Amino acid sequence: MSKTSYPTSFLITGGTAGLGYQTAISLARQCPKSLIIIASRADPGKAATRINAKLKQQNVMYMPLDLSSLATVRTFAKSFLEANLPPISALVLNAGIQLPGGIEYTTDGIEKHFAINHVAHALLFHLLLPHLTADARILVVASGVHDPVQAKPFGMMPAYTTPAAVAAPNEQAIKASNGRDRYCTSKAANVIWARALGQRMSGHPSHAGKTVLAFDPGLMFGTSFTRNAHPFLRFLNAYIAPWTTRLMRFFVNDNINSPAESGGNLAWLVVGKELGGKKGVYCEKRKERESSVQSRDEGVQNELWEWTVERVAENEEEKMRFQEL
């Protein structure tokens, strides 16, 4: 079967490793008649080839996507549309980074966590929206640490104030936070933006059939997410911590999962009927949960939505289209 003969496609950013990879396997297995597109900056492990071989299918393909630049996001979207691929029935905005060191910026001049985890994904959504099916699902992978109440026990603290201040923090804000805090802050933006998107789609007749969910995969060991951490921490994450998952789930937090478990949960949200049509809902595992107090503030939601559109739109026509969905 050719790539264009599938009726619909699922697009997963960061689908070549960790949570995204496990989600791709689960979706490919459950939906053999849909095209699963995994999009990451690189695919050294030939993830799509491995999944196809594992399942004895041919419905997974890889496309290069670099979220560290808004220009390359536009290049990806143009390539996607020009390839005449099937309409998207699920857009899974999963890719993310966590940088433990000093502050870094993208070529667009935006703090890296905020740029990659939020801004680039928002642009990708806007560019691909015309290619989404009427009943498409938009999944934003967030984290429980978007909420200060949940982040504090892990020694982390989101510092979301305004989008402009997060994108270009001043010297005082830089000194008062670290890489893990900036990661939490970007996850706060993920939930705030997902809720803002849900609000806008709720009042838009042409998007009545769509679903918008933010998802907390929980703490996962054995992924490549700590690739930028100290070598000792990388060793613990890869070889020691995965063996403690069940024990820690029992004694520490029930949302500690293996990548395969969280990938299965995310895939369930993509294809399951229970939460279909919900908009701006925050989920932990397979259940709806309350998100942070800040994320429920409509003023905060509107501010992030408008700032993001202003930042990613190239011209007035795009700005108007992005604002109105």
C-alpha positions as CSV (number, residue, x, y, z in Angstrom):
1,M,0.0,0.0,0.0
2,S,1.4,3.4,-1.0
3,K,1.7,6.3,1.6
4,T,-1.1,8.2,-0.1
5,S,-3.6,5.3,-0.2
6,Y,-4.1,5.3,3.6
7,P,-7.4,7.2,4.4
8,T,-5.9,9.1,7.4
9,S,-2.6,9.7,9.2
10,F,-1.3,10.2,12.7
11,L,1.6,12.6,13.2
12,I,3.7,12.2,16.3
13,T,6.5,14.7,17.0
14,G,9.5,13.1,18.7
15,G,8.3,9.7,17.7
16,T,11.6,8.0,17.2
17,A,12.4,7.4,20.9
18,G,10.9,7.2,24.4
19,L,7.3,8.0,24.9
20,G,6.7,9.0,21.2
21,Y,8.2,5.7,20.0
22,Q,6.1,3.6,22.3
23,T,3.0,5.6,21.3
24,A,3.8,5.0,17.6
25,I,4.1,1.2,18.2
26,S,0.8,1.1,20.0
27,L,-1.0,3.2,17.3
28,A,0.5,1.3,14.4
29,R,-0.6,-2.0,16.0
30,Q,-4.1,-0.8,16.7
31,C,-4.6,1.1,13.5
32,P,-2.9,-0.8,10.6
33,K,-5.0,1.0,8.0
34,S,-3.7,4.4,9.1
35,L,-0.4,5.9,8.3
36,I,1.8,6.7,11.3
37,I,4.2,9.5,10.7
38,I,7.0,9.9,13.3
39,A,8.8,13.3,13.0
40,S,12.0,14.1,14.8
41,R,15.2,16.0,14.2
42,A,17.0,12.7,13.4
43,D,16.3,9.0,13.4
44,P,19.7,7.2,14.0
45,G,18.0,4.1,15.2
46,K,15.7,3.7,12.2
47,A,12.6,3.7,14.4
48,A,10.1,3.5,11.6
49,T,11.9,0.5,10.0
50,R,12.1,-1.2,13.4
51,I,8.4,-0.7,14.1
52,N,7.4,-2.0,10.7
53,A,9.6,-5.1,11.1
54,K,8.3,-5.7,14.6
55,L,4.6,-5.6,13.5
56,K,5.2,-7.0,10.0
57,Q,3.4,-4.0,8.6
58,Q,4.4,-1.0,6.5
59,N,2.3,1.8,7.9
60,V,5.0,3.8,9.8
61,M,7.2,6.4,8.1
62,Y,9.8,8.9,9.3
63,M,10.0,12.6,8.4
64,P,12.8,15.0,9.6
65,L,11.5,17.8,11.8
66,D,13.7,20.3,13.7
67,L,11.7,22.2,16.3
68,S,14.6,24.5,17.3
69,S,13.9,26.8,14.4
70,L,10.6,28.3,13.3
71,A,11.9,28.4,9.7
72,T,12.5,24.6,9.7
73,V,9.0,24.0,11.1
74,R,7.7,25.9,8.1
75,T,9.8,23.8,5.8
76,F,8.5,20.6,7.4
77,A,4.9,21.8,7.0
78,K,5.4,22.7,3.4
79,S,7.0,19.3,2.7
80,F,4.2,17.5,4.4
81,L,1.5,19.3,2.3
82,E,3.5,18.9,-0.9
83,A,3.9,15.1,-0.3
84,N,0.1,14.7,-0.6
85,L,-0.1,12.6,2.5
86,P,-3.4,11.6,4.0
87,P,-5.3,14.1,6.2
88,I,-4.3,14.1,9.9
89,S,-6.7,12.5,12.3
90,A,-4.4,12.9,15.3
91,L,-1.7,15.4,15.8
92,V,0.4,14.4,18.8
93,L,2.7,17.2,20.0
94,N,5.1,15.1,22.0
95,A,8.7,16.2,21.3
96,G,10.4,18.0,24.1
97,I,13.8,18.9,25.7
98,Q,15.1,19.3,29.2
99,L,18.4,21.0,29.5
100,P,20.0,20.9,33.0
101,G,22.6,23.6,32.5
102,G,22.6,27.3,31.9
103,I,20.1,29.1,29.8
104,E,20.2,28.6,26.1
105,Y,18.3,30.3,23.2
106,T,17.3,29.2,19.7
107,T,18.3,31.0,16.5
108,D,14.9,32.8,16.9
109,G,16.1,34.4,20.1
110,I,13.6,32.4,22.3
111,E,14.6,30.4,25.5
112,K,15.1,26.9,24.3
113,H,12.6,25.0,26.5
114,F,9.8,27.5,25.7
115,A,10.8,27.6,22.0
116,I,10.8,23.9,21.4
117,N,8.3,22.5,23.8
118,H,5.7,25.2,23.1
119,V,6.3,27.9,20.4
120,A,7.4,25.6,17.6
121,H,4.6,23.1,18.3
122,A,2.0,25.9,18.2
123,L,3.3,27.0,14.8
124,L,3.2,23.5,13.5
125,F,-0.4,23.2,14.7
126,H,-1.5,26.4,12.9
127,L,0.3,25.4,9.7
128,L,-1.2,21.9,9.6
129,L,-4.7,22.8,10.9
130,P,-6.2,23.0,7.3
131,H,-5.0,19.4,6.8
132,L,-6.7,18.0,10.0
133,T,-9.8,16.0,9.7
134,A,-13.1,17.3,11.1
135,D,-12.9,14.9,14.0
136,A,-9.1,15.2,14.6
137,R,-7.5,14.9,18.0
138,I,-4.8,17.3,19.1
139,L,-2.8,15.8,22.0
140,V,-0.3,18.1,23.8
141,V,2.2,16.2,26.0
142,A,2.6,18.2,29.1
143,S,3.6,17.1,32.7
144,G,2.4,17.2,36.2
145,V,5.2,19.5,37.1
146,H,3.4,22.3,35.2
147,D,1.7,22.7,38.6
148,P,3.8,24.1,41.5
149,V,2.0,21.9,43.9
150,Q,3.2,18.8,42.0
151,A,6.6,20.2,41.1
152,K,7.8,21.2,44.5
153,P,8.3,17.7,46.0
154,F,10.7,17.0,43.1
155,G,12.7,20.2,43.9
156,M,11.4,21.9,40.7
157,M,9.3,25.0,40.3
158,P,7.6,26.4,37.2
159,A,8.2,30.1,36.8
160,Y,5.6,31.0,34.2
161,T,4.7,34.7,34.5
162,T,4.1,36.2,31.0
163,P,5.1,34.7,27.6
164,A,7.4,37.6,26.8
165,A,9.2,37.2,30.2
166,V,9.5,33.4,29.7
167,A,10.8,33.8,26.1
168,A,13.4,36.3,27.1
169,P,13.9,36.2,30.9
170,N,15.8,39.0,32.5
171,E,19.0,38.6,34.5
172,Q,17.1,38.3,37.8
173,A,14.8,35.5,36.5
174,I,17.8,33.6,35.1
175,K,19.6,33.7,38.4
176,A,16.5,32.6,40.3
177,S,15.9,29.5,38.2
178,N,17.7,26.6,36.5
179,G,17.2,24.3,33.5
180,R,14.7,22.0,35.3
181,D,12.6,25.0,36.4
182,R,12.6,26.3,32.8
183,Y,11.4,22.9,31.7
184,C,8.5,23.0,34.2
185,T,7.7,26.5,32.9
186,S,7.5,25.3,29.3
187,K,5.1,22.5,30.5
188,A,3.0,25.1,32.2
189,A,2.8,26.8,28.8
190,N,1.8,23.5,27.2
191,V,-1.2,23.2,29.5
192,I,-2.2,26.8,29.3
193,W,-2.1,26.8,25.5
194,A,-4.0,23.5,25.3
195,R,-6.8,25.0,27.4
196,A,-6.8,28.2,25.3
197,L,-7.0,26.1,22.1
198,G,-9.9,24.1,23.6
199,Q,-11.8,27.3,24.5
200,R,-11.5,28.6,21.0
201,M,-12.5,25.4,19.3
202,S,-15.5,25.1,21.6
203,G,-17.0,28.2,20.2
204,H,-16.1,27.4,16.5
205,P,-18.7,25.4,14.6
206,S,-16.2,24.0,12.1
207,H,-14.2,22.4,15.0
208,A,-17.1,21.0,16.9
209,G,-15.9,17.4,16.2
210,K,-12.3,17.9,17.2
211,T,-10.7,16.9,20.6
212,V,-8.0,18.8,22.4
213,L,-6.3,17.1,25.4
214,A,-3.2,17.9,27.4
215,F,-1.5,14.7,28.8
216,D,0.7,14.0,31.7
217,P,2.7,10.8,31.0
218,G,4.0,10.7,34.5
219,L,7.6,10.1,35.6
220,M,9.3,7.6,33.2
221,F,12.7,5.9,33.5
222,G,14.7,4.4,30.7
223,T,14.1,7.1,28.1
224,S,16.5,9.4,26.3
225,F,15.0,12.5,28.0
226,T,18.0,12.7,30.4
227,R,20.5,12.7,27.5
228,N,21.8,16.1,28.5
229,A,22.1,15.3,32.2
230,H,25.3,14.3,34.1
231,P,26.7,10.9,33.0
232,F,26.0,9.3,36.4
233,L,22.3,10.4,36.2
234,R,22.1,9.0,32.6
235,F,23.4,5.7,33.9
236,L,20.9,5.6,36.7
237,N,18.0,6.4,34.4
238,A,19.0,3.9,31.8
239,Y,20.1,0.9,33.9
240,I,19.0,1.2,37.5
241,A,15.8,3.3,37.8
242,P,13.6,1.2,35.4
243,W,13.8,-1.7,37.8
244,T,12.3,0.4,40.5
245,T,9.2,1.6,38.6
246,R,6.6,-0.7,40.3
247,L,8.1,-0.1,43.7
248,M,8.1,3.7,43.4
249,R,4.6,3.7,41.9
250,F,3.4,2.0,45.1
251,F,5.4,4.0,47.6
252,V,6.0,7.4,45.9
253,N,3.4,8.3,43.2
254,D,1.0,6.2,41.3
255,N,1.8,8.0,38.0
256,I,5.3,6.5,37.6
257,N,5.3,4.4,34.5
258,S,7.4,2.6,32.0
259,P,7.6,4.3,28.6
260,A,5.5,1.4,27.1
261,E,2.8,2.0,29.7
262,S,2.7,5.8,29.1
263,G,2.8,5.2,25.4
264,G,-0.2,2.9,25.7
265,N,-2.0,5.5,27.7
266,L,-1.3,8.2,25.2
267,A,-2.4,6.0,22.3
268,W,-5.6,5.3,24.2
269,L,-6.3,9.0,24.3
270,V,-5.7,9.2,20.6
271,V,-8.2,6.4,19.6
272,G,-10.4,5.8,22.6
273,K,-14.0,7.0,22.6
274,E,-14.4,8.1,26.2
275,L,-12.8,11.5,25.9
276,G,-13.7,12.2,22.3
277,G,-15.0,15.7,21.7
278,K,-13.5,17.1,24.9
279,K,-11.7,20.4,24.5
280,G,-9.0,21.7,26.7
281,V,-9.1,18.8,29.1
282,Y,-6.0,17.8,31.1
283,C,-5.4,14.1,31.6
284,E,-3.3,11.9,33.8
285,K,-3.0,8.3,32.5
286,R,-6.5,7.7,31.0
287,K,-8.5,10.0,33.3
288,E,-9.4,13.6,33.3
289,R,-7.7,15.6,36.1
290,E,-7.7,19.2,37.3
291,S,-4.8,21.2,36.0
292,S,-3.0,24.0,37.9
293,V,-4.9,27.1,39.1
294,Q,-2.8,29.3,36.8
295,S,-3.7,27.2,33.7
296,R,-7.4,27.7,34.4
297,D,-7.1,31.5,34.3
298,E,-8.7,32.6,31.1
299,G,-6.7,35.9,31.1
300,V,-3.5,33.9,31.3
301,Q,-4.7,31.6,28.5
302,N,-5.7,34.6,26.2
303,E,-2.4,36.3,26.8
304,L,-0.3,33.3,25.8
305,W,-2.5,32.6,22.8
306,E,-2.2,36.1,21.5
307,W,1.5,36.4,22.2
308,T,2.2,33.1,20.4
309,V,0.2,34.0,17.3
310,E,2.0,37.4,17.2
311,R,5.3,35.7,17.5
312,V,4.9,32.9,14.9
313,A,2.8,34.6,12.2
314,E,4.8,35.9,9.3
315,N,2.3,38.5,8.1
316,E,-1.1,40.1,8.9
317,E,-3.0,37.6,6.8
318,E,-1.5,34.7,8.8
319,K,-2.0,36.5,12.1
320,M,-5.7,36.9,11.4
321,R,-6.0,33.3,10.2
322,F,-4.2,31.9,13.3
323,Q,-6.2,34.0,15.7
324,E,-9.5,32.9,14.2
325,L,-8.5,29.3,13.7
